[in-house]
Amino acid sequence: MKRSLLAVALLPLLLAACGAVPTTTTQNAAADTGGINTAPEQNRVVAAAKNEAAAALLPAKIRDRGTLVIGGTVGTPPLGFVADDNKTPIGIEIDIATLVASELGLKPEYQVTSWENLFVGLDSAKYDVGFSNITVTEKRKQKYDFATYRKDDISFEAKKGGSWKVTEGKDVAGKTIAVGSGTNQEKILVDWNEANIKAGLPAASIKYFQSASDTYLALSSGRIDAYFGPNPSVAYHVKTSGQTETIGKFSGAGASLQGLIAATTKKDSGLVKAFQAALNAAIADGSYAKVLARWNVSNEAVDKSEINPPGLPITD
């Protein structure tokens, strides 16, 4: 699948949400392996029946209209990207949005936009909701309501078969690790390096690459020991390449808070309770777990959807 047509909108998305992943110009042929369907015919998981209790929480105008207008970006798999026909949006975010719409008895209308225009569209009520790997933050909570549906995690990826695991900062001492510049992963590594140096341990060497292909070439050739990136992207590459494995996973919000991804709607729109109820219904009936499993991110599952939980703090 040619990725020259893919929007680069997911790069700022990941920078703002859980950290950037290197972009590429072509889709690796391995994306068609590992049991992941990248065809336009997705056979998405939907609710067996409309959840009447969740649907009753919808504002009357949405219920009467019968559609749910969803804003989202496309870019790096598996969050939101385009299928092999170079036009059909597919991925985790589209699947979760479709599942929520089905629980509410609504027809999903997915509209692709840029990261910046997604929030403009929410502000103007062009979109009812954003499903686009949006992390809950205290700053965003000033303007938006959130119903959570996935953990915001970051992971270490290394060549398959090794014994090295990363469970704490000391485990990266002396290793060579690739990250995206300006990301949460980079900050975490820098903080770990400072602590390790104070403890008399060698610092990790941090490397930067312009593309995923360069990153994974360096990993396969042994020039780096690991890549530290967003968990969904790492999990997708692990699944499709068959040559690497996840050796450590952490919250994208740091050690003190579990980051969370959420359905995002304009504050006081009257929609967030319906989204929470629909998500909890999907969790209870097992359809939610099926969506995460098909994209190899079951380890990001939440036990329940929460409305406006604590988010990344305001630091400026």
ZICOR-V592205 format. One record per pair of residues at least 6 apart in sequence whose ideal C-beta (glycine too) atoms are under 8 Angstrom apart, sorted by the first residue. I is the first residue (numbers start at 0). J is the second residue. Records with the same first field share a line. If there is no record, write none. Layout:
I: J + J
This chain:
0: 26 + 30 + 37 + 81 + 82 + 83 + 85
1: 25 + 26 + 85
2: 23 + 24 + 25 + 26 + 80
3: 24 + 25
4: 81 + 85
5: 73 + 74 + 75 + 80 + 81
6: 72 + 73 + 74 + 111 + 113
7: 22 + 74
8: 72 + 73 + 74 + 112 + 113 + 114
9: 72 + 73 + 74 + 75 + 78 + 79 + 80 + 114 + 132
10: 19 + 20 + 22 + 74 + 75
11: 114 + 115
12: 72 + 74 + 78 + 114 + 131 + 132
13: 19 + 20 + 75 + 132 + 179 + 182 + 229
14: 179 + 181 + 182
15: 114 + 134
16: 132 + 133 + 134 + 151 + 251 + 260
17: 132 + 134 + 151 + 152 + 153 + 183 + 229 + 230 + 251 + 258 + 260
18: 153 + 178 + 179 + 182 + 183 + 184 + 185 + 228 + 229 + 251
19: 179 + 180 + 181 + 182 + 228 + 229
20: 75 + 179 + 211 + 228 + 229 + 232
21: 179 + 208 + 209 + 210 + 211 + 213 + 214 + 228
22: 74 + 75 + 210 + 211
23: 75 + 210 + 211 + 212
24: 210
25: 212
27: 212 + 239 + 240
29: 239 + 240 + 241
30: 37 + 76 + 239
31: 37 + 83 + 239
32: 239 + 241
33: 238 + 239 + 240 + 241 + 295
34: 238
35: 77 + 235 + 238 + 239 + 293 + 294 + 295
36: 42 + 293
37: 76 + 82 + 83 + 89
38: 82 + 83 + 84
39: 82 + 83 + 84 + 86 + 87 + 89
41: 82 + 87 + 89 + 94
43: 93 + 94 + 97 + 98 + 290
44: 94 + 97 + 98 + 286 + 289 + 290 + 293
45: 97 + 98 + 101 + 286
46: 98 + 101 + 102 + 280 + 281 + 284 + 286
47: 284 + 286
49: 101 + 102 + 103 + 104
50: 102 + 103 + 104 + 276 + 277 + 280
52: 276 + 280
53: 102 + 103 + 273 + 276 + 277 + 280
54: 62 + 102 + 103 + 104 + 105 + 273
56: 272 + 273 + 276
57: 103 + 105 + 270 + 273
58: 268 + 269 + 270
61: 67 + 105 + 127 + 270
65: 104 + 105 + 106
66: 105 + 106 + 107 + 108
67: 96 + 99 + 100 + 103 + 105 + 106 + 107 + 108 + 127 + 128
68: 108 + 110 + 125 + 126 + 127 + 128
69: 96 + 100 + 107 + 108 + 109 + 110 + 126 + 127 + 128 + 129 + 130
70: 110 + 112 + 117 + 120 + 121 + 125 + 126 + 128 + 129 + 130 + 131
71: 79 + 88 + 92 + 93 + 96 + 109 + 110 + 111 + 112 + 117 + 129 + 130 + 131
72: 79 + 111 + 112 + 113 + 114 + 117 + 131
73: 79 + 80 + 81 + 88 + 90 + 111
74: 80
75: 211 + 232
76: 90 + 232 + 235
77: 90 + 91 + 231 + 232 + 234 + 235 + 294 + 295 + 296
78: 90 + 91 + 92 + 131 + 132 + 231 + 232
79: 88 + 89 + 90 + 91 + 92 + 93 + 131 + 132
80: 88 + 89 + 90
81: 87 + 88 + 89
82: 88 + 89
88: 109 + 111
90: 294
91: 149 + 231 + 290 + 291 + 294 + 296
92: 130 + 131 + 132
93: 109 + 130
94: 290 + 293 + 294
95: 130 + 148 + 149 + 262 + 287 + 290
96: 107 + 109 + 128 + 130 + 262
97: 107 + 109
98: 281 + 286 + 287 + 290
99: 130 + 262 + 274 + 277 + 278 + 281
100: 106 + 107
101: 107
102: 277 + 278 + 280 + 281
103: 273 + 277
110: 120 + 125 + 126
112: 120 + 126
114: 131
117: 126 + 129 + 131
118: 129
119: 125
120: 126 + 129
121: 128 + 129 + 143 + 263 + 264 + 265
122: 142 + 265
124: 265 + 268
127: 264 + 268 + 270
128: 262 + 263 + 264 + 270 + 274
129: 262 + 263 + 264
130: 262 + 263
131: 263
132: 231 + 260
133: 139 + 145 + 260 + 261 + 263
134: 151 + 251 + 252 + 258 + 259 + 260 + 261 + 310 + 311
135: 145 + 147 + 258 + 259 + 260 + 261 + 307 + 308 + 309 + 310 + 311
136: 310 + 311 + 312 + 313
137: 309 + 310 + 311 + 312 + 313
138: 311 + 313
139: 145 + 263 + 310
140: 307 + 310
141: 266
142: 265 + 266
143: 263 + 264 + 265 + 266
144: 263 + 264 + 265 + 266 + 267 + 268 + 270 + 271 + 306 + 307
145: 259 + 261 + 262 + 263 + 271 + 306 + 307 + 308 + 310
146: 261 + 262 + 264 + 271 + 274 + 275 + 278 + 304 + 305 + 306
147: 259 + 260 + 261 + 262 + 278 + 301 + 304 + 305 + 306 + 308
148: 260 + 261 + 262 + 278 + 287 + 301 + 304
149: 259 + 260 + 291 + 296 + 299 + 300 + 301
150: 230 + 250 + 257 + 258 + 259 + 260 + 298 + 299 + 300 + 301
151: 250 + 251 + 252 + 257 + 258 + 259 + 260 + 299
152: 229 + 230 + 248 + 249 + 250 + 251 + 258 + 298 + 299
153: 183 + 184 + 187 + 227 + 228 + 229 + 230 + 248 + 249 + 250 + 251
154: 227 + 228 + 229 + 230 + 233 + 234 + 245 + 247 + 248 + 249
155: 165 + 176 + 225 + 226 + 227 + 233 + 245 + 246 + 247 + 248
156: 218 + 225 + 226 + 227 + 228 + 233 + 236 + 237 + 243 + 244 + 245 + 246
157: 163 + 218 + 224 + 225 + 226 + 243 + 244 + 246
158: 218 + 219 + 221 + 242 + 243 + 244
159: 241 + 242 + 243 + 244
160: 244
161: 246
163: 170 + 174 + 224 + 246
164: 170 + 246 + 247
165: 171 + 225 + 246 + 247
166: 247
168: 190 + 191 + 194 + 195
169: 195 + 198 + 200
170: 247
171: 188 + 191 + 195 + 203
172: 195 + 200 + 201 + 202 + 203
173: 200 + 201 + 202 + 203
174: 203 + 204 + 224 + 225
175: 203 + 204 + 206 + 222 + 223 + 224
176: 188 + 203 + 204 + 205 + 206 + 223 + 224 + 225 + 226 + 227
177: 205 + 206 + 207 + 208 + 214 + 217 + 218 + 223 + 225 + 226 + 227
178: 184 + 185 + 188 + 205 + 206 + 207 + 226 + 227 + 228
179: 185 + 207 + 228
180: 207
183: 251 + 252 + 253
184: 227 + 228
185: 205
187: 227 + 249 + 253
188: 203 + 205 + 227
189: 205
191: 203
192: 202 + 203 + 205
195: 201 + 202 + 203
196: 202
206: 217 + 222 + 223
208: 214 + 217
211: 236
214: 223 + 226
215: 226 + 236 + 240 + 243
217: 223
218: 225 + 226 + 243
219: 242
225: 246
226: 233
229: 251
230: 245 + 248 + 251 + 296 + 298 + 299
231: 294 + 296 + 299
233: 245
234: 245 + 294 + 295 + 296 + 298
235: 294 + 295
236: 243
237: 243 + 244 + 245 + 295
238: 295
248: 298
250: 256 + 257 + 258
251: 258
252: 258 + 310 + 311
256: 309 + 311 + 312
258: 311
259: 301 + 305 + 308 + 310
260: 299
262: 271 + 274 + 278
264: 270 + 271 + 274
271: 306 + 307
272: 306
274: 304
275: 304 + 305 + 306
278: 287 + 304
279: 303 + 304
281: 287 + 290
282: 288 + 301 + 302 + 303 + 304
287: 300
288: 297 + 300
291: 297 + 299 + 300
